[in-house]
Amino acid sequence: MLIPHDTRSALDTVVDLVNTAPERAGSDELKDIPSLYDFVRSHKVSDVGVLTDTDLAAVHAVRTRFAEVFATPDPRSAAELINQLVAAAGTTPQLTDHDGYDWHVHYFAPGASVADHLAADCGMALAFIVVSGEQERLRRCEAPDCGNAFVDLSRNRSRRYCDSRTCGNRLHVAAYRARRKEAAG
């Protein structure tokens, strides 16, 4: 599956946004304006001005809707949610080549709020996944104590854990120890 840089970046952003929720992270990682600024800066979200409590509440609402997309059982349900998000954001596609990146498309309108920016760009990235018939790639980690969102970009769609070095390795080690304990009797 060929994914351009801007779409991959938006997919990474939406996954990280969903995983900031209190039910995933243990506490809300976007609890205040400084944490929202940190998120925007670390994900290189462009054209963001002064952030307010209104922006924070709107980003929380968008985050909830994106989490619903990851929970949908079928492409039709995912499409309905994505269409609502993108339409509410006032999507305005425009070509740009900023910050050393080659030409790519931004979907947010100039001067859009950070929530609309995320809804438009991340919503369109998710739309491309659904349009290409790959909605099942939008997953939750199968580790019993995790449940983080991730996009399975493996060739054979076999990824089960958000991070094979943490969740996957932890479960494999636990299974190995259980087998050894059982064999030892």
Stockholm file with secondary structure:
# STOCKHOLM 1.0

chainA/1-185         MLIPHDTRSALDTVVDLVNTAPERAGSDELKDIPSLYDFVRSHKVSDVGVLTDTDLAAVHAVRTRFAEVFATPDPRSAAELINQLVAAAGTTPQLTDHDGYDWHVHYFAPGASVADHLAADCGMALAFIVVSGEQERLRRCEAPDCGNAFVDLSRNRSRRYCDSRTCGNRLHVAAYRARRKEAAG
#=GR chainA/1-185 SS CCCCHHHHHHHHHHHHHHTTSHHHHSSCTTCSHHHHHHHHHHTTCCSCCCCCHHHHHHHHHHHHHHHHHHHCSSHHHHHHHHHHHHHHTTCCCEEECCTTCCSEEECSCTTCCHHHHHHHHHHHHHHHHHHTTCGGGEEECCSTTCCCEEECCSTTSCCCSSCIIIIIHHHHHHHHHHHHHHHHC
#=GC SS_cons         CCCCHHHHHHHHHHHHHHTTSHHHHSSCTTCSHHHHHHHHHHTTCCSCCCCCHHHHHHHHHHHHHHHHHHHCSSHHHHHHHHHHHHHHTTCCCEEECCTTCCSEEECSCTTCCHHHHHHHHHHHHHHHHHHTTCGGGEEECCSTTCCCEEECCSTTSCCCSSCIIIIIHHHHHHHHHHHHHHHHC
//
